[in-house]
Amino acid sequence: MPAGPGTVPDPPPMRIPLALILLAMPLAAQAPRRVLFVGNSLTYTNDLPGTVAAIAASVGDDVTVASAAGPNLALIDHLSGATDAARRITSGRWDYVILQQGPTTIAMCRDSLVLWTRMFDSLARRAGARTALLMPWPRADEPELSPAVHGSFALAARAVDGIFIPAGDAWRRALDADPAAGVYGPDGYHPSPRGTWLAALVTYERLSGRDARTIVPPASLGLSPVEARRLGAAAHEAVRAAARPPSPGEAPAPGRTIPGLDHC
């Protein structure tokens, strides 16, 4: 009805943009991520998979983990029947399959790592999962081998368009910042609980995108606030550096050549 003299017309009905309506709606819960770890004692010592799941739970995330691991195993050993890794990949519903073996600093073994990664990746892709390569660390008395370890696992990840998880790089950063960081266990190779925590921080940030510096460590690690910040920073900086694409023409650090070596 038209407005009469001296009356104020009714305002037009308010139209709220659809984008604002959608923003006001509660977000759906994130689907749980399912992660299978395939590795050796560097994975099962202190339970790296369980530590990743605990970190996720501490920030309200939901990550389901499982593991196929055994002592002294290379990736080919899993494919040769040392574990049921192949069956678990093809019969499960995984988002990520994380591959780990020893440092792999020898040139011939680097080539083998790429080959074995491709074999695993064909299984993972058929199962709808993405392959990730977890870079370990050299022995405590061989820090100069860190670039070769990085080169092997980064190369294998690139070969399958996979995810590179630079745990070993984070260890190197942590030790550069504090030589007493305590990431190695008594044998100078396997991780201490702190070392496993650091590897788990790197893994979780790489898969979830959550800044490792925001993760609060459990009191059981006995970390001071300064130590906790250093480990969080080491994890975050390693992930950021690994996420940068390689420069044109950039090649991985060469692997070692050991005369007479005929196995990895």
C-alpha positions in Angstrom: 0.0 0.0 0.0 1.5 3.4 -0.9 2.7 5.6 1.9 0.5 8.6 2.7 1.6 12.1 3.3 3.9 12.5 6.3 4.4 8.7 6.7 7.7 6.9 6.5 7.7 4.0 4.1 8.6 0.5 5.4 12.3 -0.4 4.8 12.8 -3.0 2.1 13.4 -6.5 3.4 17.0 -7.2 4.4 18.8 -9.5 2.1 21.8 -11.3 3.9 24.4 -12.5 1.5 24.6 -16.2 1.3 28.4 -16.1 2.1 27.6 -14.5 5.5 25.0 -17.1 6.2 27.5 -19.9 5.5 30.1 -18.2 7.6 27.7 -18.1 10.5 26.9 -21.8 10.3 28.9 -24.1 12.5 31.8 -25.8 10.7 31.5 -29.6 10.1 34.0 -31.6 12.1 37.1 -32.4 10.2 37.1 -36.0 9.0 39.6 -38.1 10.9 42.9 -38.7 9.2 44.2 -42.3 9.0 47.9 -42.7 8.9 49.9 -45.9 8.4 53.6 -45.9 9.4 55.9 -48.3 7.6 59.4 -48.4 9.2 61.9 -49.9 11.6 63.1 -49.4 15.1 63.4 -45.6 14.5 59.6 -45.7 14.2 58.6 -48.0 17.0 61.1 -46.8 19.6 59.1 -44.6 21.9 56.1 -45.2 19.6 56.3 -42.4 17.0 52.9 -43.2 15.6 51.3 -43.0 19.0 53.1 -39.7 19.7 51.7 -38.2 16.5 48.2 -39.3 17.6 48.7 -37.8 21.1 49.8 -34.5 19.7 46.7 -34.4 17.5 44.4 -35.3 20.4 46.0 -32.5 22.5 44.7 -29.9 20.1 41.4 -31.5 19.5 42.3 -33.2 16.2 41.5 -36.8 15.4 44.2 -38.9 13.8 44.1 -42.7 13.7 47.5 -44.4 13.4 48.8 -47.9 12.8 52.2 -49.2 12.2 54.0 -52.0 10.3 57.6 -52.0 11.7 60.4 -54.4 12.6 64.0 -54.1 13.6 66.6 -53.3 11.0 64.1 -53.3 8.1 64.6 -51.4 4.8 61.5 -50.7 2.7 62.2 -53.7 0.4 62.0 -56.0 3.5 58.4 -55.0 4.1 57.6 -55.8 0.4 59.4 -59.1 0.7 57.2 -60.3 3.6 59.0 -59.2 6.7 55.8 -57.4 7.8 52.2 -57.3 6.5 52.6 -53.7 5.3 51.5 -54.4 1.7 48.3 -56.2 2.8 47.5 -53.4 5.3 47.9 -50.7 2.7 45.6 -52.4 0.2 43.0 -53.6 2.7 42.8 -50.5 4.8 41.5 -47.0 4.2 44.4 -44.7 4.7 45.0 -41.0 4.0 48.7 -41.2 4.3 51.3 -44.0 4.2 54.5 -42.8 5.8 57.7 -44.7 4.8 60.9 -44.7 6.9 64.1 -46.7 6.7 67.7 -46.0 7.9 69.7 -42.9 6.9 70.4 -44.2 3.3 73.5 -42.1 2.6 75.1 -44.4 0.1 74.5 -43.6 -3.6 73.4 -47.1 -4.6 71.0 -47.3 -1.7 69.5 -43.9 -2.6 68.6 -45.4 -6.0 67.1 -48.4 -4.3 65.1 -46.2 -2.0 63.5 -44.4 -5.0 62.7 -47.7 -6.6 61.1 -49.1 -3.4 59.2 -45.9 -2.8 57.7 -46.2 -6.3 56.6 -49.7 -5.5 54.9 -48.6 -2.3 53.4 -45.6 -4.0 51.6 -47.8 -6.5 49.9 -49.7 -3.6 49.1 -46.5 -1.7 47.5 -44.8 -4.7 45.3 -47.7 -5.4 44.2 -47.5 -1.8 43.5 -43.8 -2.1 46.4 -42.8 0.1 49.3 -40.4 -0.4 52.8 -41.5 0.1 55.1 -39.6 2.6 58.8 -40.1 3.2 60.0 -39.6 6.7 63.7 -38.4 6.7 65.6 -39.9 9.7 68.9 -38.7 11.1 72.5 -40.0 10.9 74.3 -41.4 13.9 75.3 -38.8 16.5 79.0 -39.1 15.6 78.3 -38.5 11.9 76.5 -35.2 11.7 78.2 -34.4 8.4 76.0 -36.9 6.7 72.8 -35.0 7.4 72.7 -33.4 3.8 73.1 -36.8 2.2 70.2 -38.2 4.3 68.1 -35.2 3.3 69.0 -35.7 -0.4 67.9 -39.4 -0.4 64.5 -38.9 1.2 63.7 -35.7 -0.6 64.5 -37.3 -3.9 62.3 -40.3 -3.1 59.4 -38.1 -2.1 59.7 -36.0 -5.3 59.9 -39.2 -7.4 56.3 -40.0 -6.5 55.0 -36.5 -5.9 54.8 -37.4 -2.3 55.2 -35.6 1.0 58.7 -35.0 2.5 58.8 -35.1 6.3 62.1 -33.6 7.4 62.5 -35.0 10.8 66.2 -35.3 10.5 66.5 -31.7 9.5 64.7 -30.7 12.6 67.1 -32.8 14.7 70.0 -31.0 13.1 68.4 -27.6 13.8 67.7 -28.5 17.4 71.3 -29.7 17.9 72.7 -26.6 16.3 70.7 -24.4 18.7 71.6 -26.6 21.7 74.1 -29.4 21.5 72.6 -30.8 24.7 69.1 -31.0 23.2 69.0 -34.7 24.2 67.3 -36.0 21.0 69.5 -39.1 20.8 69.1 -42.1 23.0 72.0 -43.9 24.8 73.2 -45.7 21.7 73.7 -42.4 19.7 71.3 -43.5 17.0 67.8 -44.4 18.3 65.7 -41.5 19.5 65.2 -40.5 23.1 61.7 -39.6 24.1 62.5 -36.0 23.2 63.8 -37.1 19.8 60.6 -39.0 19.1 58.6 -35.9 20.2 60.5 -33.7 17.8 60.0 -36.2 14.9 56.3 -36.4 15.8 56.0 -32.5 15.8 57.5 -32.4 12.3 55.2 -35.2 11.1 52.1 -33.6 12.5 52.8 -30.1 11.2 53.7 -31.5 7.8 50.4 -33.4 7.5 48.0 -31.0 9.3 49.5 -27.6 8.6 49.3 -26.7 12.3 52.3 -24.7 13.5 54.5 -27.0 15.7 55.4 -24.0 17.9 51.8 -23.9 19.2 52.0 -27.5 20.5 52.5 -27.9 24.3 54.8 -30.8 25.2 53.8 -33.3 27.9 55.3 -32.8 31.3 56.9 -36.3 31.1 59.5 -34.9 28.7 60.9 -32.6 31.4 61.4 -29.8 29.0 61.9 -26.3 30.3 60.0 -23.5 28.5 63.2 -22.5 26.6 63.8 -26.1 25.5 60.2 -26.6 24.4 60.4 -23.4 22.3 63.6 -24.5 20.7 62.2 -27.9 19.7 59.0 -26.3 18.4 61.0 -23.8 16.4 63.3 -26.5 15.0 60.3 -28.5 13.8 58.5 -25.5 12.3 61.6 -24.1 10.5 62.5 -27.5 9.1 59.0 -27.9 7.7 59.0 -24.4 6.2 62.3 -25.0 4.6 61.3 -28.3 3.1 58.1 -26.9 1.7 60.0 -24.5 -0.5 60.4 -25.8 -4.1 63.9 -26.5 -5.1 65.7 -23.9 -7.1 66.2 -24.5 -10.8 69.1 -26.9 -11.3 69.3 -27.6 -7.6 70.6 -31.2 -7.0 70.5 -33.2 -3.8 73.7 -33.7 -1.9 75.6 -36.6 -3.4 75.4 -40.0 -1.7 78.5 -41.7 -0.5 80.3 -44.3 -2.5 81.8 -47.2 -0.6 84.0 -49.6 -2.7 83.0 -53.2 -2.4 79.5 -52.5 -1.0 77.0 -54.7 -2.7 74.0 -54.3 -0.3 72.1 -51.6 1.5 
